[in-house]
Each structure stands twice: as structure tokens, then as C-alpha cells.
């Protein structure tokens, strides 16, 4: 947990105006590294929810699921768009990216915004539903959040 807290702090910092300015001063390598950390942390939290509401609902712990959902929503709302700067459509330094260059094309920006907005909305709804403690509702919204995340992967993520 101690290793994750500094990354979460960085992501929270990026959600502020000062954080956005700081992101503009990052190198492409740093931007890729930071956005990958955010997505990995969201994936880890999605895994926590999946384990408790999909795979083994008898292990459901409301506090843990709520914390995971809040984390996902917080990162989704953190201003990570600032980490998609020039030069981040290809590998930079030691950081590899699976982002397709099509993500940056002007004709795709409306779709990028639509997908990002849908994911943020789904993550926010997951947080709200998690607070109810209704495992079936959480499971349903978890699926919707996963599909919203997958929409970007399907369109803008390179295969391994």
C-alpha cells in the first residue's frame, strides 16, 4: 500500500489546476509512466470489486468495495487527459505505450471525448451504486464500467 500511495498522490495532484500545469511540463516518458500508473491502479481496484461481487459474492465487504469504487471514480475524474501530450502516442525513453496514434487525429477527438466522458460517468455511477451496498446493482454497474473502459481499448489500444 505504501508504494501505491505516492502514485495516488501524484494522480490527485494532477487533478488540480497546478497539476495540469505540472503535467504540461512533464516529458512524454513521464506522462506515459504516470497515466499507466493511474490505469494500473484503476485495474487493481476493478479487480477488488470483481473478486467480491462477481467471482465470490459471499466475500463481499461493503467498505472495501466502496473504497475501490471511490478510487476508480477519483482517478477517472483526476484530469488524466493532461497526460496525453505530444509525443505520448509512441514509446518514449524506457516507457512503452499501447496507445494508437489514431487517438490524436483531429477527426477522432469527438469520439475520444465521448468515450472518456462515458467512462467517467460510469465510474461515478459505480461509486454511487457501491454506496448502496446492493451487490446485484454493484455487479451490474461494474459491468457497465468495464464496458466503458473497454470501448477505449477496442478503438485506441494496440494489441500486445
C-alpha positions as CSV (number, residue, x, y, z in Angstrom):
1,X,0.0,0.0,0.0
2,X,2.9,2.4,0.8
3,X,4.1,2.1,-2.8
4,X,0.7,2.9,-4.2
5,X,0.1,6.0,-2.1
6,X,2.7,8.1,-3.8
7,X,1.2,7.3,-7.2
8,X,-2.3,8.1,-5.9
9,X,-0.9,11.4,-4.6
10,X,0.5,12.2,-8.0
11,X,-2.8,11.5,-9.7
12,X,-4.7,13.6,-7.2
13,X,-2.2,16.4,-7.7
14,X,-2.8,16.2,-11.4
15,X,-6.5,16.9,-10.9
16,X,-5.8,20.4,-9.7
17,X,-5.0,23.4,-11.9
18,X,-1.4,23.3,-10.6
19,X,-1.3,19.7,-11.5
20,X,-2.4,20.3,-15.1
21,X,0.3,22.9,-15.5
22,X,2.8,20.5,-14.0
23,X,1.7,17.8,-16.4
24,X,2.4,20.2,-19.3
25,X,6.0,20.3,-18.1
26,X,6.4,16.6,-17.9
27,X,8.4,14.8,-20.6
28,X,6.5,12.3,-22.8
29,X,8.2,9.5,-20.9
30,X,6.9,10.9,-17.6
31,X,3.4,11.4,-19.0
32,X,3.2,7.8,-20.2
33,X,4.5,6.5,-16.9
34,X,2.0,8.5,-14.9
35,X,-1.0,7.6,-17.0
36,X,0.0,3.9,-16.9
37,X,0.2,4.1,-13.1
38,X,-3.3,5.5,-13.0
39,X,-4.8,2.9,-15.2
40,X,-3.0,0.1,-13.4
41,X,-4.3,1.4,-10.1
42,X,-7.8,1.5,-11.5
43,X,-7.5,-2.0,-12.9
44,X,-6.3,-3.2,-9.5
45,X,-9.4,-1.7,-7.8
46,X,-11.7,-3.1,-10.5
47,X,-10.1,-6.5,-9.7
48,X,-11.0,-6.0,-6.0
49,X,-14.6,-5.3,-6.9
50,X,-14.8,-8.2,-9.4
51,X,-13.5,-10.6,-6.7
52,X,-16.1,-9.6,-4.2
53,X,-19.2,-9.0,-6.3
54,X,-18.7,-11.2,-9.4
55,X,-16.5,-14.1,-8.5
56,X,-17.2,-14.6,-4.8
57,X,-20.1,-12.5,-3.6
58,X,-20.0,-14.4,-0.3
59,X,-16.8,-12.4,0.4
60,X,-18.4,-9.0,-0.2
61,X,-17.1,-6.3,2.1
62,X,-19.0,-3.0,1.6
63,X,-16.2,-0.8,2.9
64,X,-13.6,-2.4,0.6
65,X,-15.9,-2.2,-2.4
66,X,-16.8,1.4,-1.7
67,X,-13.2,2.3,-1.3
68,X,-12.3,0.7,-4.6
69,X,-15.2,2.4,-6.4
70,X,-14.3,5.8,-4.9
71,X,-10.7,5.3,-6.1
72,X,-11.8,4.4,-9.6
73,X,-14.1,7.5,-9.8
74,X,-11.3,9.7,-8.3
75,X,-8.8,8.6,-10.9
76,X,-11.4,8.9,-13.7
77,X,-12.0,12.5,-12.6
78,X,-8.4,13.4,-12.0
79,X,-7.6,15.2,-15.2
80,X,-5.6,12.3,-16.8
81,X,-6.3,13.8,-20.2
82,X,-3.4,16.1,-19.5
83,X,-1.1,13.0,-19.7
84,X,-1.9,12.6,-23.4
85,X,0.5,15.2,-24.6
86,X,2.6,15.4,-27.8
87,X,5.0,12.5,-28.1
88,X,2.9,10.2,-26.0
89,X,1.5,8.3,-29.0
90,X,4.7,6.3,-29.2
91,X,7.2,4.8,-26.9
92,X,9.3,7.4,-25.0
93,X,12.5,6.6,-23.3
94,X,12.0,3.4,-21.2
95,X,8.2,3.8,-21.2
96,X,6.2,1.7,-23.7
97,X,2.7,2.7,-24.8
98,X,0.0,0.7,-26.4
99,X,-1.9,3.9,-27.4
100,X,-2.6,4.0,-31.2
101,X,-1.6,7.2,-32.9
102,X,-5.2,7.5,-34.2
103,X,-6.1,8.7,-30.7
104,X,-4.6,12.0,-31.6
105,X,-6.1,12.6,-35.0
106,X,-8.3,15.7,-35.1
107,X,-11.2,13.7,-36.7
108,X,-11.2,11.3,-33.7
109,X,-11.3,13.9,-31.0
110,X,-15.1,13.9,-30.7
111,X,-15.1,10.2,-30.2
112,X,-12.2,10.3,-27.7
113,X,-14.2,12.9,-25.7
114,X,-17.3,10.8,-25.9
115,X,-15.6,7.6,-24.8
116,X,-13.8,9.4,-21.9
117,X,-17.0,11.1,-20.8
118,X,-18.8,7.8,-20.8
119,X,-16.1,6.1,-18.8
120,X,-16.1,8.9,-16.2
121,X,-19.9,8.8,-16.0
122,X,-19.8,5.0,-15.5
123,X,-17.1,5.3,-12.8
124,X,-19.1,8.0,-11.0
125,X,-22.2,5.8,-11.1
126,X,-20.2,2.8,-9.8
127,X,-19.2,4.9,-6.8
128,X,-22.9,5.9,-6.2
129,X,-24.1,2.3,-6.5
130,X,-21.3,1.0,-4.3
131,X,-22.6,3.2,-1.5
132,X,-26.0,1.4,-1.6
133,X,-24.5,-1.9,-0.7
134,X,-26.7,-3.7,-3.2
135,X,-24.4,-6.4,-4.6
136,X,-26.6,-7.1,-7.7
137,X,-26.7,-3.4,-8.6
138,X,-22.9,-3.1,-8.0
139,X,-22.3,-6.1,-10.2
140,X,-24.5,-4.6,-13.0
141,X,-22.8,-1.2,-12.8
142,X,-19.4,-2.9,-12.6
143,X,-20.1,-4.5,-15.9
144,X,-21.1,-1.2,-17.4
145,X,-18.0,0.5,-16.1
146,X,-15.9,-2.3,-17.6
147,X,-17.6,-1.9,-20.9
148,X,-17.0,1.8,-20.9
149,X,-13.3,1.2,-20.2
150,X,-13.2,-1.5,-23.0
151,X,-14.6,1.0,-25.5
152,X,-11.4,2.9,-25.5
153,X,-9.3,-0.2,-25.6
154,X,-11.2,-1.5,-28.6
155,X,-10.8,1.7,-30.5
156,X,-7.4,3.2,-29.4
157,X,-5.3,0.5,-27.8
158,X,-2.8,-1.6,-29.7
159,X,-2.7,-5.4,-29.3
160,X,0.2,-6.7,-27.3
